[in-house]
Amino acid sequence: MRKYITIFSLSFQNEFTYRLNFILWRLRNVLRILMVITLWNVVLSGRDSVFGYSSDQLIAYVLLASIVQTLVMASPSNDAVGGEIANGDLSNYLVKPISYIKFWFTRDLASKLLNILFAIGEFFFLIIIFRPNISFPFSIQNLIYGLLALSLAIISYFFVSKIAVFVSFWIPENTWGFMFIVLVFLEMLSGVIFPLDVMPSAVRFLVDLTPFPYLVYYPISIYVGKFTLSETLVILLKSSLWMVTSFFIVSRIWRKGLRVYSSEGK
């Protein structure tokens, strides 16, 4: 355990090494939020509400989604793991007394900590700009269940994204293109851009059969009290099942990948 605490500490300090890259990443995030809010303002132009959401409610959702996305989807391992497998650098980790998957999960947690500190500042900055007439509900019960859903989402996202990244064992030359497609689907179907209950019921039913809604939409919806206690417990159960399922899939792909992995010249 101590070695992973050390990795976390060093990784957090390393986040400050490439300050410009980090600043540009956060700027990109703010611009994306502004684009989404602008889009919804255009959709709502001349209307009191759309899909049951007022302008203030949609802005509130987008702002909450920006924080949840930062916690769940800030993952430097997505950029690094595929490259390490493709160019053979993975061998450097296989001879060390650490778990490669745990190593990158720990590094991701360090990145999330720094990102959330900036995301909170961005959140209040955007609140000042748009001054939406909103009040975020507070309930100890919903907060606890929401944090639990968020924790499950963080772990599930890590495993789900690694399912995509580990394709590098078989097609190392096409890692980034495949991962880009997966990330696009993640943003669209997880609830980052819009609340998923605006979808037609048939489409929503199909999306609910995937792990994506449990990454952003459901943690937010649980926190704001959209569901009864029984519905919340069912959602948490499904989220837990997706976390366990994705873990077993990643473990299996990892073992199979190591059998075909080669690192000539490394």
Phi, psi and chi 1 to 4 in degrees:
 res  aa     phi    psi   chi1   chi2   chi3   chi4
   1 MET       -  -38.5 -176.4   64.2 -178.6      -
   2 ARG   -62.2  -36.4 -178.6  176.8  -61.2  175.7
   3 LYS   -67.6  -31.1   55.9 -171.2  173.2 -174.7
   4 TYR   -77.0  -29.1  -67.0  106.5      -      -
   5 ILE   -65.2  -40.0  -66.1  175.7      -      -
   6 THR   -64.5  -42.5  -58.5      -      -      -
   7 ILE   -61.5  -41.5  -69.3  170.8      -      -
   8 PHE   -60.9  -46.6  179.9   91.6      -      -
   9 SER   -62.8  -46.8  176.3      -      -      -
  10 LEU   -66.6  -37.5  -67.5  174.7      -      -
  11 SER   -66.3  -39.7  -62.1      -      -      -
  12 PHE   -63.4  -42.5 -175.3   78.8      -      -
  13 GLN   -65.7  -35.5  -64.0  173.9   42.7      -
  14 ASN   -68.1  -23.4 -170.2   54.7      -      -
  15 GLU   -61.1  -24.7  -70.8  -69.8  -35.5      -
  16 PHE   -85.6   -5.2  -67.0   95.5      -      -
  17 THR   -68.8  -42.3  -57.4      -      -      -
  18 TYR  -107.6   71.4  -55.5   99.3      -      -
  19 ARG   -63.2  -42.2  -62.3 -177.4 -176.6   88.0
  20 LEU   -63.5  -43.4  179.9   58.9      -      -
  21 ASN   -60.1  -41.0  -73.2  -12.7      -      -
  22 PHE   -67.2  -43.1 -179.8   80.2      -      -
  23 ILE   -62.3  -42.7  -67.9  171.9      -      -
  24 LEU   -65.1  -36.6  -69.2  175.8      -      -
  25 TRP   -63.4  -44.1  165.8 -103.7      -      -
  26 ARG   -69.1  -37.3  -64.0  -46.4  -47.7  171.8
  27 LEU   -62.5  -42.0  178.9   60.5      -      -
  28 ARG   -59.0  -39.6  168.5 -169.5  171.7  -83.2
  29 ASN   -65.2  -42.8 -171.3   62.0      -      -
  30 VAL   -63.7  -43.4  171.6      -      -      -
  31 LEU   -63.6  -37.4  -68.2  175.7      -      -
  32 ARG   -64.4  -42.0 -177.3 -170.6   60.0   78.0
  33 ILE   -63.5  -43.1  -63.6  170.7      -      -
  34 LEU   -61.1  -39.2  -69.3  173.0      -      -
  35 MET   -65.5  -41.9  -71.7  174.3   60.4      -
  36 VAL   -66.1  -43.2  173.4      -      -      -
  37 ILE   -64.1  -41.8  -67.9  176.4      -      -
  38 THR   -61.7  -42.0  -58.7      -      -      -
  39 LEU   -58.7  -47.3  170.9   64.8      -      -
  40 TRP   -69.1  -33.1  -79.3  114.6      -      -
  41 ASN   -63.7  -36.4  -78.2  -27.0      -      -
  42 VAL   -67.6  -43.2  171.3      -      -      -
  43 VAL   -62.1  -37.0  172.3      -      -      -
  44 LEU   -86.5   -1.9  -81.5  159.3      -      -
  45 SER   -56.0  120.1  179.1      -      -      -
  46 GLY    80.8    5.9      -      -      -      -
  47 ARG  -123.1  151.1  -54.3 -179.9 -173.9  178.9
  48 ASP   -79.3  -31.9  -66.2  -30.6      -      -
  49 SER  -158.3  164.1   65.6      -      -      -
  50 VAL  -145.6  133.3   61.7      -      -      -
  51 PHE    56.4   27.0  -56.5  118.7      -      -
  52 GLY    84.3    5.1      -      -      -      -
  53 TYR  -114.9  134.0  -74.9   85.4      -      -
  54 SER   -83.2  171.5   67.6      -      -      -
  55 SER   -59.8  -44.9  175.6      -      -      -
  56 ASP   -63.5  -38.9  -72.8  -22.5      -      -
  57 GLN   -66.7  -38.8  -71.7  172.8  -32.4      -
  58 LEU   -68.5  -39.9  -77.7  170.5      -      -
  59 ILE   -62.9  -41.8  -68.9  175.7      -      -
  60 ALA   -60.6  -42.2      -      -      -      -
  61 TYR   -64.7  -46.4  178.7   87.1      -      -
  62 VAL   -60.8  -39.7  169.9      -      -      -
  63 LEU   -67.8  -42.8  -67.5  176.2      -      -
  64 LEU   -64.7  -39.6  -76.3  174.5      -      -
  65 ALA   -62.7  -33.9      -      -      -      -
  66 SER   -64.5  -37.5   69.4      -      -      -
  67 ILE   -71.9  -45.4  -69.3 -176.2      -      -
  68 VAL   -63.1  -41.8  173.4      -      -      -
  69 GLN   -60.5  -40.0 -178.2 -162.4   25.4      -
  70 THR   -61.4  -42.2  -66.5      -      -      -
  71 LEU   -70.9  -38.9  -86.0  170.7      -      -
  72 VAL   -84.8  -45.3  173.9      -      -      -
  73 MET  -104.9    0.8  -61.1 -175.8 -179.5      -
  74 ALA   -71.6  106.5      -      -      -      -
  75 SER  -148.5   87.3 -176.5      -      -      -
  76 PRO   -61.9  -20.1   20.3  -31.6      -      -
  77 SER   -63.9  -27.0   61.3      -      -      -
  78 ASN   -62.0  -34.3  -72.9  -18.1      -      -
  79 ASP   -81.8  -30.1  -63.4  -34.7      -      -
  80 ALA   -91.5  -41.4      -      -      -      -
  81 VAL   -61.3  -47.3  171.2      -      -      -
  82 GLY   -58.4  -42.2      -      -      -      -
  83 GLY   -65.3  -39.2      -      -      -      -
  84 GLU   -67.2  -35.1  -71.1  177.4  -16.0      -
  85 ILE   -70.9  -43.1  -65.6  173.1      -      -
  86 ALA   -67.0  -39.3      -      -      -      -
  87 ASN   -97.6    1.2   60.6   32.9      -      -
  88 GLY    93.0   -1.5      -      -      -      -
  89 ASP   -66.7  -14.7  -72.4  -18.7      -      -
  90 LEU   -57.2  -30.5  173.2   62.2      -      -
  91 SER   -58.1  -31.4  -58.3      -      -      -
  92 ASN   -64.2  -26.5  -61.5  -33.1      -      -
  93 TYR   -88.7  -31.6  -62.3   90.6      -      -
  94 LEU   -66.9  -21.5  -62.0  179.6      -      -
  95 VAL   -94.2    1.2  -62.9      -      -      -
  96 LYS  -100.6  153.9  -64.0  176.6 -179.5  178.1
  97 PRO   -81.1   49.8   31.5  -36.5      -      -
  98 ILE  -136.3  159.1   59.4  171.8      -      -
  99 SER   -86.1  126.1  162.8      -      -      -
 100 TYR   -60.9  -42.1 -176.5   69.1      -      -
 101 ILE   -66.9  -43.2  -66.2  176.8      -      -
 102 LYS   -66.4  -35.7  -70.0 -179.7 -179.1  177.5
 103 PHE   -58.5  -49.3  168.9   80.4      -      -
 104 TRP   -75.0  -28.8  -86.2  110.9      -      -
 105 PHE   -65.4  -40.1 -178.4   68.8      -      -
 106 THR   -63.7  -42.9  -56.6      -      -      -
 107 ARG   -65.1  -37.5  -67.9 -157.7   60.7  178.0
 108 ASP   -62.2  -40.6  -82.1    3.0      -      -
 109 LEU   -61.9  -39.5  -70.7  179.2      -      -
 110 ALA   -63.0  -41.8      -      -      -      -
 111 SER   -65.1  -39.6  177.3      -      -      -
 112 LYS   -63.4  -38.5  -67.4  176.9 -167.5  -65.3
 113 LEU   -60.4  -47.2  175.2   59.0      -      -
 114 LEU   -67.2  -41.6 -176.4   60.1      -      -
 115 ASN   -63.1  -39.1  -87.6  -82.7      -      -
 116 ILE   -70.0  -31.8 -167.0   58.9      -      -
 117 LEU   -61.8  -41.5  -65.7  176.3      -      -
 118 PHE   -75.7  -35.4  -81.4   81.1      -      -
 119 ALA   -62.8  -37.2      -      -      -      -
 120 ILE   -64.4  -41.5  -68.0  173.9      -      -
 121 GLY   -62.6  -42.4      -      -      -      -
 122 GLU   -63.2  -38.2  -65.4  162.0    6.8      -
 123 PHE   -57.8  -50.9  174.6   85.5      -      -
 124 PHE   -70.5  -31.7  -74.3  105.8      -      -
 125 PHE   -61.9  -44.2  170.9   72.4      -      -
 126 LEU   -71.9  -32.4  -68.1  170.3      -      -
 127 ILE   -61.1  -42.5  -75.9  -73.8      -      -
 128 ILE   -65.5  -38.5  -67.3  173.0      -      -
 129 ILE   -67.4  -50.8  -70.0  179.0      -      -
 130 PHE   -90.0  -21.3  -69.7   97.8      -      -
 131 ARG    43.7   53.4  -61.9 -175.7  179.9  -84.5
 132 PRO   -69.6  147.6   27.5  -35.0      -      -
 133 ASN   -84.7   76.9 -176.0   26.0      -      -
 134 ILE  -132.5  155.8   56.5  175.9      -      -
 135 SER  -139.0  123.9   58.9      -      -      -
 136 PHE   -80.1  126.9  -65.8  103.2      -      -
 137 PRO   -65.3  146.2   25.7  -34.1      -      -
 138 PHE  -128.5  122.4 -179.7   77.7      -      -
 139 SER  -143.5  127.9  162.1      -      -      -
 140 ILE   -56.2  -42.8  -67.8  -64.5      -      -
 141 GLN   -64.2  -48.4  175.7  177.8  -76.4      -
 142 ASN   -65.6  -35.0  -70.1  -19.3      -      -
 143 LEU   -63.7  -44.5  176.8   62.1      -      -
 144 ILE   -64.3  -47.2  -67.8  173.1      -      -
 145 TYR   -66.6  -36.2  -72.9  133.8      -      -
 146 GLY   -64.6  -41.6      -      -      -      -
 147 LEU   -66.2  -36.3  -70.6  174.8      -      -
 148 LEU   -64.8  -44.4  178.6   56.4      -      -
 149 ALA   -62.6  -37.6      -      -      -      -
 150 LEU   -66.5  -41.4 -175.9   60.3      -      -
 151 SER   -62.3  -43.7  -59.6      -      -      -
 152 LEU   -63.3  -37.6  -66.9  170.7      -      -
 153 ALA   -65.1  -41.1      -      -      -      -
 154 ILE   -61.0  -46.3  -70.3  171.4      -      -
 155 ILE   -69.0  -43.3  -59.5  172.1      -      -
 156 SER   -62.1  -43.2  -65.7      -      -      -
 157 TYR   -60.9  -41.7  174.9   79.9      -      -
 158 PHE   -57.9  -47.1  179.0   80.2      -      -
 159 PHE   -69.9  -42.6  -68.7  138.3      -      -
 160 VAL   -61.8  -43.8  168.8      -      -      -
 161 SER   -66.5  -33.0   62.7      -      -      -
 162 LYS   -72.8  -26.4  -65.4  -52.1  159.7  -70.2
 163 ILE   -58.6  -40.7  -67.9  173.0      -      -
 164 ALA   -72.7  -41.8      -      -      -      -
 165 VAL   -67.8  -35.9  170.7      -      -      -
 166 PHE   -70.1   -2.6  -76.4  168.1      -      -
 167 VAL   -63.0  -15.4   73.6      -      -      -
 168 SER   -61.4  -23.7  -57.0      -      -      -
 169 PHE   -61.9  -30.1  -78.9  116.1      -      -
 170 TRP  -108.8  -34.2  -68.3  -87.8      -      -
 171 ILE  -131.1   70.6   47.9  172.9      -      -
 172 PRO   -61.2  -25.5   22.5  -33.9      -      -
 173 GLU   -79.6   -8.3   70.3  -78.2   -4.4      -
 174 ASN  -124.4   24.8 -163.0   32.7      -      -
 175 THR   -62.1  -48.2  -58.8      -      -      -
 176 TRP   -69.8  -38.6  -49.2  117.1      -      -
 177 GLY   -63.5  -43.5      -      -      -      -
 178 PHE   -65.5  -42.6 -175.8   75.0      -      -
 179 MET   -65.0  -36.6 -169.8   61.3 -158.1      -
 180 PHE   -61.6  -43.0  175.0   76.9      -      -
 181 ILE   -61.3  -43.8  -65.8  172.8      -      -
 182 VAL   -62.5  -42.9  171.9      -      -      -
 183 LEU   -64.8  -36.8  -70.8  176.1      -      -
 184 VAL   -61.6  -46.5  168.7      -      -      -
 185 PHE   -64.4  -37.2  -86.9   96.2      -      -
 186 LEU   -61.4  -45.4  -81.6  172.0      -      -
 187 GLU   -67.6  -39.5  -71.4 -146.7   -4.9      -
 188 MET   -70.6  -41.1  -72.0  179.2   58.1      -
 189 LEU  -101.5   -1.5  -57.6 -179.6      -      -
 190 SER   -94.1  -15.1   63.2      -      -      -
 191 GLY   100.7   16.1      -      -      -      -
 192 VAL   -70.5  -41.8  170.9      -      -      -
 193 ILE   -87.6  -35.3  -59.4  175.3      -      -
 194 PHE  -153.6  153.9   53.2   82.5      -      -
 195 PRO   -65.9  135.2   20.3  -30.3      -      -
 196 LEU   -70.4  -14.9  -61.9 -176.8      -      -
 197 ASP   -77.5    3.0   52.0   -0.1      -      -
 198 VAL   -84.5   -9.9  -53.5      -      -      -
 199 MET   -73.6  154.3  -68.7 -180.0  168.2      -
 200 PRO   -58.3  148.3  -22.5   32.3      -      -
 201 SER   -57.3  -38.5   56.8      -      -      -
 202 ALA   -65.5  -42.7      -      -      -      -
 203 VAL   -67.5  -41.8  176.4      -      -      -
 204 ARG   -60.6  -38.8  172.4   74.3 -176.3  -78.2
 205 PHE   -61.1  -43.3  173.2   77.8      -      -
 206 LEU   -67.7  -41.0  -66.7  175.4      -      -
 207 VAL   -64.0  -36.3  172.1      -      -      -
 208 ASP   -66.4  -13.9  -85.2  -13.7      -      -
 209 LEU   -83.8   -2.3  -63.6  178.1      -      -
 210 THR  -108.2  167.4   73.2      -      -      -
 211 PRO   -78.9   -8.3   27.9  -34.9      -      -
 212 PHE   -61.7  -45.7  -56.2  143.4      -      -
 213 PRO   -63.2  -21.5  -11.9   21.6      -      -
 214 TYR   -81.0   -0.8  -58.0   91.6      -      -
 215 LEU   -88.8  -37.9  -59.1  178.5      -      -
 216 VAL  -131.4  -53.6  175.7      -      -      -
 217 TYR   -60.7  -50.4  172.6   71.3      -      -
 218 TYR   -68.7  -40.9  -80.0  125.2      -      -
 219 PRO   -56.6  -41.1  -29.0   37.1      -      -
 220 ILE   -67.0  -46.7  -67.0  175.5      -      -
 221 SER   -63.9  -35.6  -61.9      -      -      -
 222 ILE   -66.0  -43.4  -71.8  173.8      -      -
 223 TYR   -62.0  -40.9  168.9   68.9      -      -
 224 VAL   -84.2    2.6  -60.4      -      -      -
 225 GLY    78.3   33.9      -      -      -      -
 226 LYS   -76.9  -16.0  -73.8 -178.1   67.9   72.7
 227 PHE  -120.9  153.9  -56.0  109.6      -      -
 228 THR   -73.4  171.4   63.7      -      -      -
 229 LEU   -61.5  -44.4  177.0   58.3      -      -
 230 SER   -64.4  -40.0   58.6      -      -      -
 231 GLU   -65.7  -39.2  -69.9  172.1  -28.0      -
 232 THR   -63.1  -43.3  -64.2      -      -      -
 233 LEU   -64.8  -37.1  -65.9  176.7      -      -
 234 VAL   -64.7  -42.6  169.2      -      -      -
 235 ILE   -62.5  -43.3  -68.5  169.6      -      -
 236 LEU   -64.0  -37.0  -68.7  174.6      -      -
 237 LEU   -64.9  -45.6  175.5   60.4      -      -
 238 LYS   -63.4  -40.5  -70.3 -179.3  179.0  179.1
 239 SER   -62.5  -40.3 -176.8      -      -      -
 240 SER   -64.3  -39.8  -59.6      -      -      -
 241 LEU   -65.2  -39.6  -69.9  174.4      -      -
 242 TRP   -66.1  -36.9  -87.1  117.7      -      -
 243 MET   -63.4  -46.9 -179.4 -171.0   69.1      -
 244 VAL   -65.2  -43.2  173.1      -      -      -
 245 THR   -61.8  -46.8  -59.5      -      -      -
 246 SER   -65.1  -33.8   58.6      -      -      -
 247 PHE   -62.6  -46.6  166.8   74.1      -      -
 248 PHE   -66.1  -36.7  -80.1  110.4      -      -
 249 ILE   -65.2  -45.0  -66.9  174.2      -      -
 250 VAL   -62.3  -43.8  163.3      -      -      -
 251 SER   -60.7  -41.7  -60.9      -      -      -
 252 ARG   -67.5  -44.5 -173.9  172.4  179.2   82.0
 253 ILE   -63.6  -39.7  -66.2  175.6      -      -
 254 TRP   -60.0  -46.9  171.2 -105.8      -      -
 255 ARG   -64.4  -43.6  -70.5 -167.2  -63.0  -91.0
 256 LYS   -66.5  -37.1  -74.0 -176.3  173.8  -66.8
 257 GLY   -64.7  -40.1      -      -      -      -
 258 LEU   -63.1  -27.0  -71.0  179.1      -      -
 259 ARG   -70.4  -28.1  -67.0  172.4 -170.7  167.0
 260 VAL  -103.4   -4.1  -58.4      -      -      -
 261 TYR   -70.8  139.5  170.9   70.8      -      -
 262 SER  -142.1  151.4   61.2      -      -      -
 263 SER  -142.4   57.3   57.8      -      -      -
 264 GLU   -57.9  135.0  -69.9   85.8   -7.5      -
 265 GLY    86.3   -3.8      -      -      -      -
 266 LYS   -98.5      -  -65.2  -67.3  178.8 -179.8
